[in-house]
Amino acid sequence: MAKRKLMFLLGSILILSIVAAYIYSNWSTDVTSTTPEESTTEGPTTEEPTTEEPTTREPTTEEPTTEEPTTEEPTTEEPTTEEPTTEEPTTEEPTTEEPTTEMPTTEEPTTGEPTTEEPPSEEPTTSDPLDIMIAEAVGNNEDDHEDEEDYIWDSSDVITITLNIDSITVDEENGTIIDETTVTITSAGTYNISGTLVDGQIIVDTNDEETVRLVLNGVNISSTASAPIYVEDAAITVIVLAENTENYLTDNVNNAEYGTLASRDDLTIYGNGTLTVSGNANDAIRSNDGLVIKSGNIKVTSVDDGIRGKNYLVIKGGNITVNSVGDGLKSDNAEEENRGYISIEDGMINITSTKGDAVTAQTDLLVTGGTFALTSGGGSAVTPNDLSTKGLKAGICIVIDDGDFTINSSDDAIHSDHMILINNGTYHIATGDDGIHADTSLEINDGTFVISQSYEGLESNMKITINNGHFQINAIDDGINVAAGNGGDFVPGGGWGGGGGGGFGPPGEFYIYINGGFIYIESDCDGLDSDGYIEMSGGVLIIDGPVPGSFPNAAIDYGMGSLNVTGGILVGVGSSDMTQGPSTMSTQYSLIVNFGSPQSANTLVNIQTALGETVLTFSPAKAYQSIVFSSPELTTVSYDLYLGGSSTGTLSYGIYEDGTYSPGTKYTSFTISEVVTTIGSSAFSW
């Protein structure tokens, strides 16, 4: 990435030199009679890849009218499996108090800084709520088929089917057809099934409008040529897992039904027993219509996808374990815009997918709760390849209201082809690619995020908004990145984009908004990187950025855009090769210091007033040669800057809180008299 940036930078300088020479040689001294000719040289016109989206549903302006499924429990006594009470980690946030110093009203100074282009007047604002746009989009989703009446039946009407290894008996022949080791259910009703079939099948094929219930009461069914349980035709089929029972379904490579438990129509799984499904030919559990998992202890292994509902997959609870070669949980209807979604309300979900995504939805992925342990593509130690091996993936949008997530993925941990909205939850992420990636907009309103390994921590191709939350991000490239384009392609209006962002062309409609929360970034390249604009109005942002000599990277990079700071605390250290700090349009005072020589890791930086009142004591985690600091505590007084020394305070993410600072070496004294005060010079000046 650094080489790509350097190449574009050198190319830009060369082009500017040629243009300047041309103008100098052709410009007339009589400006009233001669005007410089317009350059006919066009910028690169490389088009972005036009990957065709399977579905192109756009959010509508109408509020969704879909009724939520009722959550009232059925009157029939259900098994009382106790849900786990997993405690969320209580990561302690730094207790840095927000100062109450009144914001400065000093006029913008003329510091010799380049005249930063003002953001377009029609810029997105935080009053443009992403959650409303997503609600409009997901409101179009088809209702699931769950009906509480499906879980209620009269025990006196139950038909008993007994499996006898190589034969089948039924206590009432009405509604069933037996052919050696195959029983076909032709009428709606409730069927209690127990026993073993070495090579047989249960088929549901009925035109009745009522529900078919298959109560698995300790079954072990294998089939050599087809699915052990196959629903050819039914309004709704409910698989009931009888309490305290173990049930097994196994096929082999000759299964032509594309699933071990396979249904052509709506399918529901419910109960407090255990179901173990071995898919040796294709998917393990598959519905070509909708699939609802209400409860149960479900264990799946598959040579392809683990659990698949074509129109939708809805999980309301249960303990689900999937080991698959393909995708773990999947919904993939690409023909109908209101289908192909996944909704997860609760449950314990453990998925390992070796060559696919852990959870993937063609349209929307909606999560309101649950505990997740997801591993995909061999985990973060495996370099991503042409396969999609993401943790959570959606084609249109992802909405997460809550949940406890542990994700170890080769590809992006959380990925949407369009929008992501996260309202809360706990996230422990290790990935070989991006931690959280949205192709258009990413908004985070709260939550705890520990991204221990990533290529880029948070990334969007257009906009990132952080309103609250606690973030600890480690990235080998950029920590937070809004980048136009991919792979260094030129994007009109956005400059040269790519994995690193921070394009050299004029800024376009690309924004990072930081309105609150606590964010710590440790990055090998840019810590905070936008191809356009950055707006910070609150919160705490700490960046341990690239080490000296990491040209052309810096703690903060916005190219020819701007960083407007109106509130919050910003501390960023890194290389001085291309130092960028807050722009002069900011209303909060800022300090940029480029040191004459690199400083060793853990060499304290202390800033205190001439009267000895400390406003910052910071211990960088890596070697550094620049620091950017903005705080409401900075005022128009004189300060001393010290390097080294020690502090008796409590160290939290590099900042010493409270305690007493014992001075090291005074580096310089300065007075804040302008919105941005700069000491020393960067190797490259914008």
DOGU-8096 format. One record per residue (C-alpha): x, y, z; residue in one letter. Coordinates in steps of 0.2 Angstrom, whole numbers, padded with zeros to 4 digits, always signed. Each point is the difference from the previous one (the first is absolute). Example, Ala and Ser with C-alpha at 12.3 -4.5 7.8 and 13.67 -1.06 7.14 Angstrom:
BEGIN
+0062-0022+0039a+0006+0017-0003s
//
This chain:
BEGIN
+0000+0000+0000m+0014+0012+0004a+0008-0003-0016k-0016+0003-0009r-0002+0017+0009k+0018+0005-0004l-0002-0004-0018m-0016+0010-0002f+0008+0014+0010l+0015+0001-0011l-0011-0001-0016g-0010+0014+0007s+0015+0011+0003i+0007-0004-0018l-0017+0004-0008i-0001+0017+0010l+0018+0004-0006s-0004-0003-0018i-0016+0010+0001v+0010+0015+0009a+0013+0000-0014a-0013+0000-0013y-0009+0015+0008i+0016+0009+0002y+0005-0001-0018s-0017+0004-0007n-0007+0013+0012w-0002+0017-0008s+0004+0015+0010t-0015+0008-0006d-0013-0008+0010v-0014+0010-0007t+0003-0008-0018s+0006-0017+0004t-0007-0014+0011t+0009-0016+0005p-0006-0014-0011e-0010-0014+0009e+0010-0016+0003s-0006-0014-0011t+0009-0013+0011t-0013-0010+0008e+0002-0009+0017g+0001-0019+0000p-0017-0007-0005t+0002-0018+0007t-0018-0006+0004e-0003-0008+0016e-0005-0019-0001p-0018-0001-0004t-0004-0016+0010t-0018-0004-0002e-0010+0000+0016e-0011-0015+0000p-0014+0011+0007t-0002+0018-0002t-0013+0004+0013r+0000+0019+0005e-0007+0006+0017p-0017+0006-0002t-0007+0016+0007t-0015-0009+0008e+0001-0006+0018e-0001-0019+0001p-0018-0006+0004t+0006-0018+0003t-0007-0006+0017e+0013-0008+0012e-0003-0018+0004p-0008-0002+0016t+0012-0006+0014t-0014-0007+0011e+0005-0018+0005e-0013-0013-0005p-0011-0007+0014t+0007-0018-0002t+0014-0002+0013e+0016+0001-0009e+0017-0008+0005p+0008+0012+0012t+0018+0000-0007t+0009+0014+0010e+0008+0013-0011e+0018+0004+0004p+0003+0016+0009t+0016+0005-0008t+0007+0016+0008e+0007+0013-0012e+0018+0005+0004p+0001+0016+0010t+0014+0009-0009t+0004+0015+0010e+0001+0016-0009e+0012+0014+0004p-0007+0012+0012t+0007+0015-0008t-0012+0014+0005e-0007+0011-0014e+0006+0018+0004p-0013+0014+0001t+0011+0013-0007t-0010+0011-0012e+0004-0002-0018m+0011+0013-0007p-0007+0013-0012t+0016+0006-0007t-0001+0004-0019e+0009-0012-0012e+0018+0005-0001p+0010+0000-0016t+0014-0012+0005t+0006-0003-0017g-0010-0017-0001e-0007-0004-0017p-0017+0007-0003t-0010-0015+0004t-0015-0003-0011e-0016+0002+0009e-0011-0015+0001p-0014+0000-0013p-0016+0009+0007s-0010-0015-0002e+0010-0011+0011e-0008-0014+0009p-0003+0004+0018t-0003-0010+0016t-0018+0005-0001s-0002-0012-0015d-0003-0015+0010p+0006-0016-0007l-0011-0011+0011d-0016+0008-0009i+0007-0004-0017m+0004-0018+0005i-0017-0002+0009a-0008+0005-0017e+0010-0012-0009a-0002-0015+0011v-0019+0004+0003g-0002-0007-0018n+0005-0018+0006n-0013-0014-0001e-0008-0005+0017d+0006-0017+0006d-0012-0014+0001h+0000-0003+0019e-0017-0003+0008d-0001-0003+0019e-0014-0012-0004e+0013-0011-0009d+0007-0004+0018y-0016-0006+0007i-0008-0017-0003w-0012-0013+0008d+0010-0015+0006s-0015-0011-0003s+0001+0003-0019d+0019-0005-0001v+0004-0014-0012i+0014-0011+0005t+0014-0005-0013i+0013-0013+0005t+0016-0003-0009l+0006-0018+0001n+0017+0001-0008i-0006-0008-0017d-0019+0003+0001s-0013+0012+0006i-0016-0002+0010t-0014+0013+0002v-0014-0002+0014d-0012+0008-0012e+0001-0001-0019e-0010+0014-0004n+0010+0015-0007g+0016-0011-0003t+0006-0012-0014i+0014-0012+0005i+0011-0008-0014d+0013-0011+0009e+0012+0013+0008t-0009+0016-0006t-0015+0008+0008v-0009+0013-0009t-0011+0012+0010i-0015+0006-0010t-0011+0009+0013s+0003+0014+0012a+0001-0005+0018g+0013-0004+0014t+0011-0015-0002y+0011-0007+0014n+0015-0009-0008i+0012-0011+0009s+0013-0014-0004g+0014-0003-0013t+0000-0002-0019l+0016-0006-0007v-0005+0005-0018d-0017+0009-0001g-0009+0016-0001q-0015+0010+0006i-0009+0010-0013i-0013+0013+0003v-0011+0003-0015d-0017+0007+0003t-0012+0013-0008n-0008+0004+0017d+0000+0018+0006e+0004-0005+0018e+0017-0003+0009t+0009-0016-0001v+0010-0003+0017r+0014-0013+0000l+0004-0004+0019v+0017-0007+0000l+0000-0011+0015n+0017-0008-0001g+0003-0004-0018v+0016-0005-0010n-0004+0000-0019i+0013-0003-0013s-0003+0000-0019s+0012-0005-0014t-0010+0008-0015a-0010+0014+0007s-0004+0011+0015a-0004-0009+0016p-0015+0013+0002i-0006+0008-0015y-0015+0012-0002v-0007+0000-0018e-0016+0009+0003d-0008+0008+0016a-0007+0016+0006a+0012+0000+0015i+0010-0014+0008t+0006+0001+0018v+0014-0011+0006i-0003-0002+0019v+0015-0006+0010l-0007-0009+0015a+0008+0005+0016e+0015-0010+0006n+0002-0009-0016t+0014-0003-0013e-0004+0000-0018n+0011-0004-0015y-0002+0003-0019l+0014-0006-0012t+0001-0001-0019d+0014-0005-0011n+0008+0007-0016v-0014-0007-0011n-0014+0011+0008n-0009+0009-0014a-0011+0011+0011e+0013+0013+0003y-0002-0001+0019g+0000-0013+0014t-0015+0008+0007l-0008+0007-0015a-0016+0010-0004s-0008+0008-0015r-0011+0010+0011d+0000+0009+0017d+0009-0009+0014l+0001+0003+0018t+0011-0008+0013i-0006+0000+0019y+0002-0008+0016g+0013-0005+0014n+0008-0015-0007g+0015-0002-0010t+0001-0002-0019l+0017-0005-0008t+0000+0001-0019v+0015-0006-0011s-0001+0006-0018g+0012-0010-0011n-0007+0005-0017a-0005+0018+0001n-0008+0011+0013d-0005-0007+0017a-0016+0009+0004i-0008+0008-0015r-0017+0008-0004s-0004+0007-0017n-0013+0011+0008d+0001+0008+0017g+0009-0008+0015l-0003+0004+0019v+0010-0007+0014i-0010+0004+0016k+0010-0010+0012s+0010-0017+0002g+0018-0006+0002n+0005-0002-0019i+0017-0007-0005k+0004+0001-0019v+0015-0006-0011t-0001+0003-0018s+0011-0002-0016v-0009+0016-0006d-0011+0012+0009d-0005-0004+0018g-0018+0008+0002i-0008+0008-0015r-0017+0008-0002g-0002+0007-0018k-0013+0013+0003n+0005+0003+0018y+0008-0007+0015l-0007+0005+0017v+0008-0005+0016i-0010+0004+0016k+0011-0010+0012g+0008-0017+0003g+0018-0006+0001n+0007-0002-0018i+0017-0007-0005t+0005-0001-0018v+0016-0007-0008n-0001+0002-0019s+0011+0001-0015v-0012+0013-0008g-0010+0014+0009d-0006-0003+0018g-0016+0009+0000l-0007+0005-0017k-0015+0008-0008s+0002+0003-0019d-0016+0004-0010n+0007+0013-0013a-0015+0001-0010e-0012+0008+0012e+0004+0016+0009e-0010-0003+0016n+0008-0017+0003r+0018-0007+0002g+0002+0007+0018y+0005-0007+0017i-0007+0006+0017s+0008-0006+0016i-0009+0005+0016e+0009-0011+0013d+0010-0016+0002g+0017-0007+0002m+0008-0002-0017i+0017-0008-0003n+0005-0001-0018i+0016-0006-0009t+0000+0002-0019s+0016-0005-0009t-0003+0007-0018k-0015+0011+0003g-0008+0014+0010d-0006-0004+0018a-0016+0009-0003v-0006+0007-0017t-0016+0008-0005a-0004+0005-0018q-0009+0015+0005t-0001+0005+0019d+0008-0007+0016l-0010+0005+0016l+0007-0004+0017v-0009+0005+0016t+0009-0011+0012g+0010-0017+0003g+0017-0006+0003t+0011-0004-0015f+0017-0009-0002a+0004+0001-0019l+0015-0006-0009t+0001+0001-0019s+0013-0004-0013g+0013-0007+0012g+0000+0016+0011g+0010+0016+0000s+0017-0009-0003a-0006-0005-0018v+0002+0013-0014t-0016+0004-0008p-0002-0007-0018n-0014-0001-0013d-0012-0009+0011l-0011+0010+0011s+0004-0005+0018t-0008+0014+0010k-0007-0001+0018g-0017+0009-0003l-0004+0005-0017k-0015+0008-0009a-0004+0006-0017g-0011+0015+0005i+0002+0005+0018c+0005-0007+0017i-0009+0006+0016v+0006-0005+0017i-0009+0005+0015d+0009-0011+0013d+0010-0016+0002g+0016-0007+0006d+0012-0004-0015f+0017-0008-0001t+0005-0001-0019i+0016-0007-0007n-0001+0002-0019s+0012-0001-0015s-0011+0013-0009d-0009+0015+0007d-0008-0004+0017a-0015+0010-0003i-0004+0006-0018h-0015+0007-0009s+0000+0005-0019d-0010+0015+0005h-0004+0006+0018m+0004-0005+0018i-0009+0006+0016l+0007-0006+0017i-0010+0006+0015n+0009-0010+0014n+0008-0017+0004g+0017-0006+0004t+0013-0005-0014y+0016-0009+0001h+0007-0001-0017i+0016-0007-0008a+0000+0001-0019t+0012-0002-0015g-0009+0015-0009d-0012+0014+0007d-0008-0001+0017g-0016+0008-0005i-0003+0005-0019h-0015+0009-0008a+0001+0004-0019d-0011+0016+0004t-0003+0005+0018s+0005-0006+0017l-0008+0007+0015e+0004-0006+0018i-0011+0007+0015n+0007-0010+0014d+0009-0016+0005g+0017-0007+0005t+0012-0004-0015f+0017-0009+0003v+0007-0003-0018i+0017-0008+0005s+0005-0004-0018q-0005+0008-0016s+0006+0007-0017y-0011+0015+0003e-0011+0001+0016g-0015+0010-0006l-0003+0004-0019e-0013+0007-0011s+0001+0006-0018n-0011+0015+0004m-0004+0004+0018k+0004-0005+0018i-0009+0007+0015t+0004-0004+0018i-0012+0007+0013n+0006-0010+0015n+0008-0016+0005g+0017-0006+0006h+0013-0005-0014f+0017-0008+0001q+0006-0003-0018i+0016-0008-0006n+0004+0001-0018a+0014-0003-0012i-0006+0013-0012d-0013+0013+0005d-0009+0001+0016g-0016+0009-0006i-0001+0003-0018n-0012+0007-0013v+0007-0003-0017a-0007+0003-0017a+0003-0014-0012g+0011-0016+0002n+0017-0005-0003g+0006+0018-0004g-0012+0003-0014d-0004+0018-0004f-0017+0005+0005v-0007+0016-0008p-0003+0013+0014g+0009-0011+0013g+0018-0001-0006g+0010-0015+0000w-0008-0012+0012g+0005-0017+0005g+0003-0010+0015g+0009+0014+0009g-0012+0014-0004g+0006+0018+0001g+0000+0003-0018g+0010+0014-0008f-0014+0006-0011g-0013+0013+0005p-0012-0007+0014p-0017-0006-0004g-0015-0005+0010e+0010-0010+0013f-0002+0002+0019y+0005-0006+0017i-0011+0007+0014y+0006-0003+0018i-0013+0007+0012n+0004-0010+0015g+0007-0016+0008g+0018-0005+0004f+0011-0006-0014i+0018-0006+0001y+0009-0005-0016i+0017-0008-0002e+0004+0000-0019s+0015-0004-0011d-0007+0013-0013c-0012+0014+0002d-0010+0000+0016g-0014+0010-0006l-0002+0001-0019d-0013+0009-0011s+0000+0003-0019d-0011+0015+0005g-0004+0008+0016y+0001-0004+0019i-0012+0008+0012e+0003-0002+0019m-0012+0007+0013s+0003-0010+0015g+0007-0016+0008g+0018-0005+0003v+0011-0005-0015l+0018-0007+0003i+0011-0006-0014i+0017-0009+0001d+0003+0002-0019g+0015-0005-0011p+0018+0001+0006v+0012+0013-0007p+0005-0003-0018g-0017-0008-0005s-0003+0013-0014f-0013+0003-0006p-0010-0005+0015n-0005+0011+0015a-0010-0001+0016a-0014+0010-0010i-0002+0001-0018d-0013+0009-0010y+0010+0005-0015g-0008+0016-0008m-0015-0001+0011g-0001+0006+0018s-0002-0004+0018l-0012+0011+0009n+0001-0002+0019v-0013+0008+0011t+0001-0011+0015g+0007-0015+0008g+0018-0005+0004i+0012-0005-0014l+0018-0007+0003v+0009-0007-0015g+0018-0005-0001v+0010-0007-0015g+0012+0004-0014s+0003+0018-0004s+0002-0003-0019d-0018+0006-0004m-0007+0007+0016t-0018+0006-0001q-0010+0007+0014g-0016+0010+0003p-0004+0013-0014s-0001+0018+0004t-0019-0001-0002m-0001-0009+0017s-0007+0009+0015t+0011-0009+0013q+0018+0004+0002y+0013-0013-0006s+0019-0002+0001l+0010-0009-0013i+0019-0004+0004v+0012-0007-0012n+0016-0005+0010f+0017+0002-0007g+0005-0018+0003s-0010-0016+0003p-0005-0004+0018q+0001-0017+0008s-0016-0010+0005a-0006+0004+0017n+0009+0017+0000t-0013+0011+0009l-0007+0016-0007v-0006+0012+0012n-0009+0017-0003i-0003+0011+0014q-0003+0019+0003t+0013+0012+0004a-0007-0002+0018l+0003-0019+0000g-0018-0006-0003e+0001-0015-0011t-0012-0002-0014v+0007-0016-0007l+0013-0014+0005t+0000-0013-0014f+0011-0015-0002s+0001-0006-0018p+0000-0019-0003a+0012+0002-0015k+0014+0011-0006a-0006+0017-0006y+0005+0017-0007q-0016+0010+0000s-0015+0003+0011i-0017+0007-0003v-0010+0006+0015f-0017+0009+0001s-0010+0002+0016s-0012+0012+0008p+0013+0003+0013e+0011+0009-0012l-0002+0019+0002t+0010+0016-0006t+0013-0001+0013v+0019-0006+0001s+0005-0018+0001y+0015-0010+0002d+0003-0017-0009l+0011-0013+0009y+0007-0017-0007l+0004-0014+0012g-0002+0000+0019g-0013-0010+0009s-0017+0000+0008s-0009-0007+0015t-0017+0000-0009g-0010-0015-0006t+0005-0005-0018l-0015-0003-0011s+0003-0002-0019y+0015+0011+0001g-0008+0014+0010i+0006+0003+0018y-0015+0005+0011e+0002+0009+0016d+0017-0002+0009g+0015+0011-0001t+0011+0003-0015y+0019+0001+0004s+0008+0010-0014p+0012-0007-0013g+0008+0012-0013t-0009+0016-0005k-0002-0001-0019y-0007+0017-0003t-0012+0013+0007s-0014+0007-0011f-0016+0011+0001t-0017-0005-0007i-0005+0015-0010s-0008-0008-0015e-0013-0014-0003v+0015-0011-0006v+0017+0002+0007t+0014-0009-0009t+0018-0003+0006i+0012-0007-0012g-0003-0006-0017s-0005-0015-0009s+0010-0008-0013a-0014+0002-0012f-0011+0016+0001s-0018+0000-0007w
//
